[in-house]
Amino acid sequence: MTSEAAWRLCSEELDEEQALSAAVIAIHERLLRETLAGDPMLNLALPVEVRALRRVEDWRVLLVLTPWMLARLLFPDRPPPLALPEGWSAAERADAEYLVLGPRLGFALFGQSQQAHLGYHDRLGHYLLQPLCLNMEPYRDADAVFEHWSEVIRVRDENMEAARRDCPMQKEISRRELFRRLKPER
């Protein structure tokens, strides 16, 4: 593993949201035309587009839709405290073949443990990719993909809320505390 100092960030020209979005789209469109051309698993009804670009903690996070996947991409504002695996420094990746899914890394974001695949592109620097959907065949257009993803998020949020309300361990702790207060001290 190489040190986190080896992380290469996006170039300054990609500091603005529109520039980053345009670069991500251009790179994925080139992958579609060159590397993935003729792949029978592509859903060519789907465009390459970026949505939901925002800053979260020390990361710029976006969703990228392509004919082969819906994924979350995370671009660090500063080198994160993650060591790069051997072979993943900028110098080592400069002549290497592009990998959509690089090695998996664990990190913390949103106060939770996360996993993502390390990526590197000369123009984008190092970034993390979290695949959200890899079977794009059922979708007629981009709106259908994002409607489905919104439904996944809605159901997840409902389930998390229900789990918080119906946590047996929390109920048991609350009962003990209640009865401890009602029971006279000896």
N, C-alpha and C positions, 0 to 999 in steps of 0.2 A: 504494500500500500504506500502510495506517495502522500505527502502532506497536503493539507487543505490549501496551502499557499500555492499549490500547482493549479488550482482552479483558474480557468480563463473565463472572464465574464463577457457579456455582450459588449460589442464595441459601442463607443459613445454615440455613434450615429443612430443606434437603436434605443436610446434613452427615452424617446417619445413613444407613446402608445401606438400611434398610427404607423410609425416606422417599424416597430417590432412586429405588429400585425402583418404589415406588407411583406416583411422579410420571411416570416413563418409561412405565409401563403405561397410566396415565390419558391421557397425551398421545397415545399410539399408538392407544388405543381410540377416542379422539375423532377422530383422522385416519380411522380405519376407518369410523366412523359418518357422518362429514360429508364429508370431502374425497374419500375413495375409495369411498364407497357405490355399489354397483352395478357396480364394475369387474369385468369377466369374468375377469381374470387372478388374482383373489384365490382362495386356497384356504381357504374358510371352515371347514374341519375343523380348522384350526390356530388356537390361541388367541394372544393377545398375552401374552407372559411374559418375565421376566428370569431369567437364570441366570448363574452364575459371576462374581458381582460380587466384585472384589478390588482391592487397591491394587498398582500397579506403578509404581515410581519415584515421579514426582510426579503420577500420574494415578489416577483410579478408572476401572476398566475393567469392562465387563459385556457379556454377549451378550443381545440382544433378538430374540425370535422374534415375527414377525407373520404374518398371512396373505399378505403380499407379499414378505417377505425375512427372512433371518437375517443379523444384522449385529453387529459389535463397536462399542460406543460408548465413547468415551474422554472423560472429564471432568477437566480440569486442576485441581489443588489450588491452583495459583498461575498467573498469566499466563505461558504458555510463550514461549520466545524465537522466536515465529513472528509475522510481521507479518500483520495482517488485510488482505485485498484491499479495494479501494475499494468502498463500499456495504455493508460488513459490520460496521460499528460497531453497538453496541447501539441507538443512536438511529436509525440508518439502517434497521435491521431491524425496529424496533418496529411500523411500519405496513406492512411489506412482506409479500408472500404467503409462506407457509411453503414451504421447499424441502426435500425429503427428501435430495437430493444437491446440496449446494452446491459451490463451487469446490474443486478438489483442492489439497491442501497436502502438502509433504514434511517429514518430521521424523524424529528418532532416538528409538527405544525398543527395549528389550531389546538394546541395543548394535548395533542394525541400522537401516538406512535403511527408513523406512516411508512409505506414502502413505495419505491418508484425505481424505474430503470434509468440509469445514467445515459445521457446522450451527449454527443459532441458534434458540432458543425463549425467549420472555420468562421462562418459569419455570425453564428449565434453563441459561440463559446460552449461551455459546459452547461447543461440543463438537466432537469429530471422530467421523466415522462411516466404518467400513470394511465395505463389503458383503461378506458371505461366500457367500451363496447368494441369487440373485434369482429362481430358478425353483422355486416352492414346490409346484407342481402334483403332483409324484409322491408326496408324503408324506401318509400316512393320519392321522398325529397328531404331536404335539410330540416324543414319544419317538423316533419314526422319524427325525425331522430331526436330533436330537442324537446318535443312534446313527450316522447317516451322517457327521456332522461329526467324531465321535470316530474313526471309521475313516479319514477324511482326515488327521487329526492323526497317527494311528498310522503310516500309510504314509509321511507326510512325515518323521516322526522316524526310521523305518527307513532311508529313502533318505539322510537326512543322515548317519546313522551309517555306512552303507555307503560313502558318499562320503569320509568321514574316514578309514576303514580302507583304501580303495582309491584314494588320491590319487597319481596317477603323478608329479606334481611332487615330492611329499613323498618318494616312493621314490627318485627320482633324486638329490635332495639328500642323503638318507641314504646312498646308495651312494657318492657323492663323498666324504662325510665319512669313511666307513669306509675307502675306498681311500687317502685322504690320510693317515690314521693308520698304515696298513700300509706305505706307501711311505716308504723312508728319506729323511731330509732330506739335501740336498747341501750 
